[in-house]
Every structure is written in C-alpha cells, then in structure tokens.
Amino acid sequence: MKDLGGLMKQAQAMQQKLADAQAKLGELTIDGTAGGGMVTVTLRGSGELAKVVLDETLVEPGEGEVIADLIVAAHADAKRKLDAAQAQMMQEAAGPMAGLMGGMPGMKF
C-alpha cells in the first residue's frame, strides 16, 4: 500500500483547491453573443442569466421573433463558454487527481 498519509494530504489539498475554484466560479461572468453582436447575454457562474443587451436597431415593430431567436442563440453561446470555463477551472483545481475525480458523482471534467 502506498503512503496513505501522503495520499490523504493530497486529497485534502485537492478538496481545498476545488472549494476555491467553486468560489471563483460563483464570481465568474461570461458573455455570449448572437447576430454579429446585436444581442449579448451575460451569465453568472451559476448559469443564471444576469443581463441582456439588445442593439437598438432590433427594437422595431415586427422584430420580436428575430429578437427572441437571437437571445436564445446568445444564451447558448454564453452557456457553452461557461461550461468550458467551469471544466477548465475544475481540471486545474484537481491537478493530478483529475483522472480519479472524473468518475465520481457530481464531478465534471
């Protein structure tokens, strides 16, 4: 059996790094855009939609469907970026233990 004390120390250090990474994720904001920048949405690290910015040229009668589609597309763009940022931060926090943590429930890498 390998040095159990050393392994436990590594696990505790990784646990602290993961907690720190989750705290950083809580402060993270990610922007997603659609329509060549005509719609921008901001997501918080939790995935919560924090802000929607519309180009004024979209705010015309008859543009409602276009606006709705662009908001959905911008949200998808931001969510994809947020997921990638979260995975990267957690991967960095887990360090050499990342391979072991990938198979544990609740851990995404």
N, C-alpha and C positions, 0 to 999 in steps of 0.2 A: 504494500500500500504506500502510495506517495505521501509526502508530508501533509497530513490533514490540516495541521495548524496553518501552514502556508496557503493551502487551498481555501481555507475559511477566511483568511485575511484578504485574499484576492476577491473572494465573493463579497465581502463586506465593502471593500473599496469600490467594486463594480456597482453595488447597490447604491452607494452614495453618489457615484457618477450618474447613474440612471435617475436618481431623485433630482440631482442638479439639472440634468438635461430636461426632465419633465417641467421643472420650474421655468427654464428658459423657453420651452415650448409654450407655456402659458402666456409669456410676454411677446411671443412672435406674432407678426402680422405679415400676410402675404397678399399681394395684389394680383389679380387676374384681369385680362383684357379681352375684348372681342370687338369686331367691326373696325379693325385698324385703330383701336384706341378710343372709339366712340363711346364705349361702355367700359367702366372699370369697377370691379368689386374688390373689397378688402375683407379677408377672412382673418379671424384671430386663430391662434394656435389650437384652440379647442374645436375649430371648424365653424364657429359662429360667424354669421355674416355681420360685419361691423359697419360697412359703408358701401353705398352705390353712387357712382358719379356718372352722369349722362352728358354727352355732348349736346349743347343747346339745339343743334340742328335736328336732333331726333325728336324734339318736343314740338311736334306739329300734328295737326289732326290727321288721322289715318295711319300714323306710325306706331300705334300701340302694339301690334303683333311683332313688328320688327324689334321694338324695344324689348319686349318680353323674351324673344329668342336670343337677343344679344346678352341680356342679363344672365340667362341660363348658360350660355356659352362662356361668358366671363367667369361665372361661378365655377364651372367645370375646369377652366384653366387655372384658377386660383387653388382649387381643391387638389389638382394634380401636383402643383408646385408645393403645396403644404404637405401632402403625403410624402413627397420626395425629401423635403427638408426634415420632416419628422424621422423618417427612416435613417437619414444620414446622421442626425444628431444622436439617435439611439445607438446606431452602429459605432459611432465614435466613443460614446459613453461606455459601451460594453467592452470595447477593446478586444483582447484576445479571448474573452469569454463569449463573444458574439455567436460563435458556432454552437455553443452549448445552449444559449438562451433562445435561439431561433425556434427550437422545438417546444418551448414552454408556453403554456396557455397565456394569452394576454400580451405576449411579446411578439412584435412585428419587426422583422429585419429584411 
